[in-house]
């Protein structure tokens, strides 16, 4: 058998596999429509998106994967399949911190898939309001960066918002220097968000030490300005480059190769256990010696792992602080439930922000 005949056989096998995949995809879509019928018959206001269910599916996808496609690629494909099937039941409306082309948009699409109706909001409070008033089903907001720390606006909103955290997304952040085919030596100004400028400080010091650095509201806004301003460049991601038709002058210029931003998914409904969850709480205590130690003692007594603690002014008085704490486990887990009951009794203020699946993608 010659090369042409061998390739012909392989391509025929690929065509047969594609036909089977297409048939199975449509069968899955029909099953999703059946789920919608059953739910609507029981409750006209049924909730179709189940974060814990999708997390379980994606974990199983990664567990049974044998390659040659890597785990994340296979999980991403299934995310898009689930997103398209869910849209047949009822399209999700997702608000995110905009404008279009930001890393927050990328996080929203990564979590919900491209079949979701994603809408850019002008500020973090706008995202919260859009979800609170029902104009959006869910919101996506940044909460912390591995090198620059927490996003204070996000934490502050949880002081008064009734919304629940129902998911998280961790996104590797790669910054590129973008421009209109400009040589590095011709650049006189670089636009970017202040955090991105900080995350690329070392590279800028080495390659563009005398160039003006201009902080703007978002990396997408920086790309828009670079597309309109001569002898300028922007630090932004690939999505912004495509949106504003900019050339990539330098890739991956972030100082930390593991630069990662964590985003939270917020909604109006509590999330059931998925088998691998986190719980976030907000607490306060008296400003006195040993008070924080006593506040956290129930977590130690019940062997609860704490993954993060951050403090913020409570807005109730000078030097009065609240603590945002992330814990491993779901609040319905017996050990964590017992620890939270004890902690709630001794805290000056206690608020559960939600239990949600640990990030899968």
Order of alpha helices (4+ residues) and beta strands (2+ residues): alpha-alpha-alpha-beta-alpha-beta-alpha-beta-beta-alpha-beta-beta-beta-alpha-alpha-beta-alpha-beta-alpha-beta-beta-beta-alpha-beta-beta-alpha-beta
